[in-house]
Amino acid sequence: MSKSADGSRLLGAERVRELYGQPGAPIYAANLLLALVAIGAVALWSDGSSPKAVYWAALVVALEAMIAGLIWSFHRRERTDHEVFAWGRMRAGLEVLHGVGWALAVSLLHTTGEAISLLAVMVIIVGLVCGTTAGLAVHFPTLACFATAAMLPAALMLMMQDGQSERYAGWMLISTLPLVLANAGRMSLFYQEAIRTRLDLSAQTEEHRKLRVQAEESVAERTRFFGAASHDLRQPVHALGLYTALLSHDPPAKERRELIRSIAACVDGLERLFNAILGVSQAAKGADPDQLVTVRLEEVFDRVMLQFRPVAEQRGLALRRRPTSAWVRADPAVLERVLTNLVANALRYTESGGVLIGARRRSGLVDMVVADTGVGLSEADRKRIFDPFFQVRGSTGDRSQGYGLGLATVHQLCVSNGFLIDVQSRPGRGTTFRISLPQVDAQPAGQPAPSAAAVPARLNVLIVEDDARVADAISRLLRSWNVAVHMAASGDEALAALATAPQERWHALLDYRLPGDETGLHVADRIRERFGSRVPITLLTGEADESIFANAKRRGLLVLQKPLKPIRLRALLASAAAGPASSRSFGTTTPTSSSGSPGSTRPRPSTSTAST
């Protein structure tokens, strides 16, 4: 149904509700007054001696009571729009009987030839119709039924009498009826516009209320999120300060090694929490069409199994997967991230038994399933599991095992990529997650990915970084791998360093933020302009600005987000140096590969983070 049709239906229902008025004693006052008018007319003009007049008064009182009873029944409970229209038709039908009952006053109260009784009847009928116009005009069909039923039969009964005055009065009623209906129609339009204006104001007020509630919930959610994040970030920072103070006292070698391991654990925890917090915000971004490819689920399962099998074995749990030949269309990094978070969550809350990974086809979709035999979820917990920092009651609360952000990230990724997510769980019996993915036809098998080689001994790495501490840390790390490191803080220094040995192997690591207005993208442009595209260039950034990734993609640059693990950097340098372009000089320019090579671009922050 169209929006205009919905609006017309709502307006019509509201007009019927206005016809029945607001519940309470005042809505029956008109019926009581009309009943008294009928009784008074009989008492004044017939002295109560005419049985027909008494019968007429009883009939009118009964009709007024029936209308009052209908109004009372309507207000007994809230009516749906469908019911309201039926009650409108009932009221219109009853008003036909109501009008006919008053029209009978012509034959039961009036005596032919008596001018005073004729005047009384005319005043009663015309006054009654005109007096009820204001109350019934809000629903024009009801008013039209009452006015026609009251005036037309009365006019016919007058015209059938012998007196000339009666026939003249009958013609007056017939000629007055169109005027009454026309006036009622104009009044009905006025009511209609007033009701429409009120409904529009009510809709706008409700919309503003919803927006205000959403804004308040958003503020409360951000406050809750950052409050929890602040607490969890302060914990490892506090521990780092204590460990560093102990290390500064030059403890014995054994204690020093333990302190270093503790510091490394704190740094690792900070990095994981930092990535998790960024992951929640980055997961809310929509799917990148450039990243959507056909993916074989079996390959995603293999990578996740390799990652978590040692964790499951360490905890004495069985991590199993059912083979599948299903193919889906999605961003493989998103799929792996969703599955990784689900499996990590399942292992964390499973004390005995195990976790099963599988897939099930249905109606053009593939359900990626992760089932466990863990603690399960209560009804209250199931409603909150996708909230940031929420953890099931009764869990260990060990932040080294998780921060309550994994399922929040899964939910955001599924919403932003259009995946349906379903959760089924029973306390003490385990939980099953199902992620519905679009199925595609099987694709030809591709070539296996080459294995990463070790970092070549004669690799020159150019580091363009203006932060002295970061530059010192990364240079020390690279030198520990026997890599020749060349430091630069600007584009001019970078070009000068590359010019010292243009025939050797190079890899440029460019920080995005540099002094002044210069950025890593500007330095990359200058390197390409002078030396061509043979040198692999990697842009390092701690920002999540999509424009940075888009601009890097247009230049064919690989983008990695900070913080970057040493193992990831080592694999990057080994992969870049193993390519054929790394062994050539900078003298010739060739196009940069769009995927799979050191010059490939990975523009989405979540992709880079997931691979570290």
N, C-alpha and C positions, 0 to 999 in steps of 0.2 A: 504494500500500500504506500502511495506517495505521501510526501510530507504534507502537501496541501489537503489531501483526503483525511489524513490523521488529524490535522487541525480542524477541519470541518466537523469531523465526528466528535472531537473533544468539545467543540463549541456547542454542538447540538445537545450533548449529554449535560453540559453545564446549564443550558437553558431549561432543561427538564428539572434539574435540581433546584434552580431558582423558582420554578413553578410551585414546587412543594415547600419552599421557604426553609427557614431554619427551625429545628425542633424547639418546642416550647409552647406555652399557653397562647401567646399572641397569634399564632397561625390559625387557631380555631375561632378567633374573635369574629371574623367575617361570617362564618357559618352560624354562629350563635346569633349574630345580629339579624341575618336573613330569616332565621327561624322565628325570632321575635317579631319581625315585620309581617310575616305571614299570619302569625297568631293575632297581632294587633289589627291587621286588615279585616280579618273575620269578625273580631269583636266590635269594630267600629261600624262596618257597613252592613253586616247581617245580624248584628246583636247575638250572634251565636245560635240563632234559631234555625238556620238552614243546615240540614244534615250534609248537603253537598259541600257547603263552605267549610264545615268542620272536617270532612274527609279530605278536602283539598289542603287545608292547613296541616293535617296529619301527614299527608303525602310529602309536602314541602319539608316538614321537619324531618321526616325519615330520609329524604334525599340529602339534606344538609348533614345529617348524622352519618350517612354513607360516605360523603366526601371527607368529613372529618376523620372517619375510620380509615379511609384510604391513605390520607396524609399521615396518620399515626403509624400505620403499617409500613409505609415507606421509610420512616425514620427509625424503625426498630433496629436496623443495622446498616452498615455502609453498603451501598449498591455499586456493582460494577457498571461500566458503560453499557454493556450489552443488556443488563437488567434495567438500566435507567430508561432506555428507549421503549421497552415493553411497558414500564410504568407510565410513560408519557402517553402511550396509546390507550391504556386503561383509563387514565384521567380524561382524555378526550371523549371516550365512549360514555363515561359516567356523566360528563357535562352535557351530552345530548339529552339524556334522561332528565338531568337537572333543568335544562332550558324548557323541555316539554312540560315538566311539572309546573313551572311558573306560568307558562302559556295557558294552562288550563284555567287560570284565574279568569280568563275572558268568559268562559261558559259557566263557571261555578260561582263567581262573585258578581258579575255584571247582569243587570236586568235591562232588557231592551227598552229603549226610550228614556231611560234615566241618565241624564247628563252627568250627575255627580258620580255615579258608579262607573260610567265610562271614563270620566276624567281620572278616577282613582286607579282603574286598571291600566290606563295609558301611562300614568305616572309611575306605577309599580314596575311595569315591563321596561319602559325606556330608561327610567332611573336605575333599575337593576343592571341592565346591559351596560349603560355608561359607567356605572359605579364599579363594575367588575373589570372594566377594560384595563385599568392600571395594574390590577393583580394578575390577570391572565394573558396580557399582551406579550409577556416575556416568552410564551410558547404559543405562537399564533394559531396552530391547528386547534388547540384547546379553546381559545377564545372564539374562533370562527364557528366551532361546533356549538358552543353555548349560545352565542348571539343568534345564529341562524335558527337553532331549535327553540329559542324563546320568542323571537319576533315573527318568523314566518308562519308557524301554526296559529299564533294569536291573530295575525293579520287575516289569515284565511277564515278563521272562525268569525271574526268581525264582519268580513265581507259577505258571509253567508246569512247574516241576520237581516231583518227587514228594514231596520231604521237607516235613514240616509246618513246620520251622524256616524253610525257604526261602520258603514261602508267607507266613508271618508277617512275615518280613523285607521281602517285597515290599509287603505292606499298610503297613508302617511307612514305606517310601519314598514311597508314594503319598500317605499322610496328612501326611508331612513337607513335601512339595513346596509346598502352599499357604502353610504357615508360612514357608518359606524365601522365597517370592515376596513375601509380605506384609512380611517384615522388610526385604527388598531394596527394596521400594517406599518404605518409610519412610526408608531410608538414601538412596535416590535423591532424595527430596524435600529432604533435608538438603543433599546436594550441590548441588541446583538452587538453593536459597536462597543457599548460599555463593558459587556462581558469579555469581548475579544481583547480590549485594552487591559482589563484586569488579568486575564490569562497571560497576556504578553509580559506584563509587569511581574506576575508570579513566576513565569518561566525565567525571566532575567534574574529575579531575586534568587531563585533556586540555583541557577547557573553560577551566580556570584558566590552563593554559599558553598557550592561544591568546589569552586576554585579556591575559596578561602580555606576550606577544610584540607584540600590537597596541598596548598601552600604550607599550612600549619603542620601537616603530616610530613611534608618534605623537610621542613626545618627541623622537626623533631627527629626524623630519621638521620639527617646529617649530623645533628648534635650527638645522637646516640652512636653513630658510626665513628665519628672522629673522637668521641670520648673513649670508646673502646680501643680505637687505634692508638690514641695517645698513651693509654695505659700499657698496651702491649709493646709499643715502641720504647717506652721508658724503661721497661724491665731489662732488656739486654744492654741498653746504654748504661744503666746503673751498674750492671755487672761488669761491663767493660771498664768503667772507671775504677772499680775496686781491683780488678785483675791488673790493670795498668799500674796502679799505685803499688801493688805487691811486686810487680816485675821491676819497677824502678829501684827497688832495694837490693838489686843484684843477688837474688837467691841462689842456692845451689843448683847444679845442672839439672838434677832430676826434677826438682820443684819448678825450675824455669820451663822445662819441657811441658809439664802439666799445665802451667799457667798459659803457655802459648797455645796448647790444645784447647783450653777453656776459652781464650780470646777468639780463636778460630771458630769455635762453636757459636759464640755470641755473634760474630760477624755473619756466619752462615744463617743464624736465626733472623738477624736483621734483614738480610737480603731476601730470605723467603717471605717474611712478613711484608716487606716493601713491595715485592713483586705481586704478592697476593692482593694488597690494597690497590695497587695500580690495575691489577687484573679485573677487579670488580667494576671500576669506572670504564676501562677500555672495553670490557665485554658488552657494555650497554650500546656500543656503536653498531650500526647496521652492518650487514654482510657486505663485503667488498666483491662486486661482480667479477673483478679481475682474478680473484683467488678461487672462484668456484670451478672445480674440475671433477672428473669422474674418479672416484676413489674406491678401491677394493677394500672392504672392511677387514678382510683377513690380514692385510698388511698392517692396518692400524692396530688390530688385536696383537699381532706379533710384537710390535714395538712396545706396547704397553706390558705385555707378558714379560719381555726381557727386562723391563725396568722394575717390575714389582715382584717377580718370582723370588729373588733373594730376600726381600722383605717378608714375604709370606712364609718362606722356609724358616727364617729366623724366629718367627712367632709361632711356628708349628701349625700353620694353616695351609689348606689346599687351595691353590689358585689354578682353576681349570678354565678352559675355553672350548666351546663347541665350534668345529670348523664350519665355515660358511663360504659360499661362492657369490654372495650378494655384492652388488656395486651400487653406490649412491653418488649423488651430485652434491658436493659440499666443499668447504675449505678444509683440506686435510689437517691443517694446524688446529683449527677449531674443533674438529672431531677428536683429535688426539688429546687436546686439552680437556674436553668434556669427559672423555673416557678416563683419562688420568685422574681427574678430580673425583669421579665416581668410585673408581677402584681404591684410591687412597682412603676415601671416606669409609668404604665398606670394610677394608682391612683394619682401620682404626677401631671400629665399633664391633668387630667380630673377635670373640675370645676362643671359640672352638668351632670346628667345622671348616668352612672355607667360603670362597667367593667364586662365582661362575660368570663368565663373559660369553655372550652369544648374540645371535641375530635371528629374527623371525620375519618372514615376508607376509604382507597382507594388503590387498587392494591398492597396489601401486606404491606402497610404502614399505620401508624396512624398519623394524623396531630393533634398535641396539639396546641390549638388555644387560644389566649388571645386577645379579642377585646374590645375597649373602645370608648367612645363618647367624647374624649378629643379634644385638639386643633388641632390635625392632623399635617401633615408634608408637607412642600413644597418639590419640586423636589430637590433643593439644599440641604435641611436638610436631606432628605432621603439618600443621598449619603454619609453623614458624621455621621449618628447616631451611628455607631459602632466605631467611633474614641474615644480613651480615653479622658476623661474630656470634651467631647463635650456636650453642652446643647442647647436645642432648643431656638432660639431667642424669646424673649417675656416671658420666664419663670421667676419665681420670683427670681431665683439666690440664693435662701436660701440654703446654704451648709448643714444645718441641715437636709434637706430633701433628699439630694443626692449629688454626686460629679461627675456625668457624667461618671461613670465607670461601671454601671450596665449592659448596653447594650454591652459595650466592652467585659465584662466578658461573657455575653451570646454568643456573636459571637465567641470568642475564644473557649468556651466549645463546641459549635456546630461543629466548624471546627475540633477540636482535637478528637471529638467522632464520626465524620462522619455523623452528623445530617444536613439535609438541612433546611435552614431558609429563609422564604419569608416574605416580608413586603408590605402591601398595605395600602395606606393612602390618605386622601383628607383633605386639610386645612379646619379647622372648622367643620369637620364631623367625625373625629376620626381616629384611626389606628388599624390595625389587624396584629398580628404576627402569623405565622404558623411554627411550628417546626415538621419536618417529622421524625418519629421514626419507627424502624423495628417492625412490628407486630408479635406476637406469639399467640399460642393457649391459651385459658383460663386455669389456673392452679387451683388445689383444694384449697379451702379456708384454710388458716393457723390459728393457734391459736392466739387470741389477745395478744398483748404485755402486760406484767405485769406492773402495775402502780408503780411509784417510791415511796418508803417509805421515812419516815423522817430519818435523820441521827441518828443512835443509840447513846444513851447517853454515853455508855461505849466503844466507839470506840477509839482505839489508832492509831494515824496517825504519821508515820515516814516521816519527811521532810529532804531530802538530798539536801542542797542548800548552795553554798559557798558565795553568795551575801548577805551581812548582811541586806540590806534594804528589798530585796525581802523576805528573811527568816522572818524578823520581821513582815512584812505586812501580809503574809499568816498565820503565827502563831497567830497573833492577831485575824484575821478573824475566824480561826478554833476554837479558845478558846471562841469566842462569840457564837459559836454553841454548847458549852459544850463538845468539843472534847478534849481528852487528846493528847497533841502535844509533840513529841520528835524530837529535832533538831539534825542534823548531818551535817558535812561538808565534810566527806570522807566515803569511804567504811568501814574502820575499826570502825569508830564511829557508823555507821549504824548497823553493826553486833552486836556491844556491846549493843546498845539500844534494839534491838529485843530480845537479850538473857535475858533481865531483866524480861520479862513477856511472855514467849513463848506460854502459854495456852490462852491468851486473843486475842480479835479481833484486827487485824492490817490492815492497808492499807499504802503502801509505795508510796510516791510521790518523784520521782527521777529526778533531773535536769540533762540534758544531759551533759552540760559543767561543769566540776569539775576541781579543781586545778591539775596541772601537766598533765600527760598523762591519768589520770583516767576519765572515762565517766560514765554516768548513766547506760549504757549497761553493763559495767564491774561490777558495783555494783549489778545490777540485777542478773548477773551470780553468784556472790558470795552468794547472799541471797538464790537463788535456790539451790546452791550446799550444803549449810549448813542447811537450814530449809525446803527444798522441795518447791513445787509449790502451797502450800495452801494460802500463803499470796498474796493478790491482789497487783500487781505492776503497776503503771502508770508512763510513761516517759513523762516529760514536756520538750518541746524544742521550741525555737524561730526560728529554722532554717528550711529551705525548701529542704534540701539535701535528695534526694530519697534513698540514701544508708542507712540513719538512719532509715527510715521507713521500708525498706526491712529487715534490721538486727533485728529491733524490732518485725517484723512479724514472723521471724523464731523463735524467743524466746517466742512468744505468749503474747506479751506485748501490752497494750493499749497505744496509743500515742495521746497526746493532745498538740496543739500548743498554745504558748503564743501570745498575752495576753488572759487569760482565765477568763471568767466572773464568779463571785461568784455563780450565780445560776447554772451554769454548773458544778462547783466543788461540790456543795452541792448535785446535782443529781447523780454525779459520786460516791460519798462516800456512799450515801444511797443505790444505786443499787449494789455496790460492797459488802456492809455489809449485804444486804438482801440475798445474795447467800449462799447455804449450805456450801461452803468451808470456809466461814468466821467464822463459829462457831467451827471449828475444830482446833486442835493444829498443830504445824509444824512437827510433828513426822513422818507423812506418806506422800509419794509423789504420786500424781495422775495426769493423763494427763490433760493439760489445754484445755478448750473448744476452738474451732476455731471460733465461732461467737456467738454473743448475750450475752456472759458472761463478767464478769470483766476482764478476761484474754484475751478477743478477741482483735484482731489487726485491726486497721484502718490505713493502711499505707499511704493513699494519703492525702496530706495536705489539699486539697480542701474539703475532706470529713469531717475532724475534724473541719475546720473552719465553714463549713456550719451548723454544728450542734450546734454551740455555740449560 
